[in-house]
Amino acid sequence: MNLDSGSNIVLLMKYSVVLEVPNHKDENMPKFHLEIVDENGILIDPTCGQIDFYATMDLLKEGWHESVYRRNQNDPIIFKEWTTIGINLTDYAIAGDAQIKIRLATNDCTEGRISGMRILLFHVQRRK
C-alpha cells in the first residue's frame, strides 16, 4: 500500500480466525500472525502493529468461541468472531511518500495434520 505525502489516513482491518486445537506442544500448534511494517520491514507501531495467536483453549478466556463442529472427535475448533482493528497512519505519511506492507501468516501445526484459517477485509479511509 502506498501512502501519499501528508495523507491523513486510518487503516481499518476486520479479521476472523479459525484454529483447530490439537494436543501438541505450544510451538507445534496452528498459528495466526499479522503485522504492519514499513518498506524496510520494521514494525510501524510495536504496540498496535502486530497480532499473534497460537491455538490454545486459553483463548476462550479472551473472547474466542468453541465451535460445535469438529474434524475429528479429539481436537476442538476455536474461532474469533469478526474483530475490527485500526491503525492511524497519518504520522507515518507526514514524513513523505511511504509504502507499508501487511504481512499475514496462518500456519498449520508442524505435525502436518491440523489446520488454521484466517479471513481478512481491509478498508482505508481518509480522516476528515
Buried (B, 14 or more C-beta within 10 A) or exposed (E): EEBEEEBBBBBEBBBBBBBBBBEBEEEBBBBBBBBBBBEEEEEBBEEEBBBEBBBBEEBEEEEBEBEEEEEEEEBBBBBBEEEEBEBBBBEBBEEEEBEBEBEEEBBBBEEEEBBBBBEEEEEEEEEE
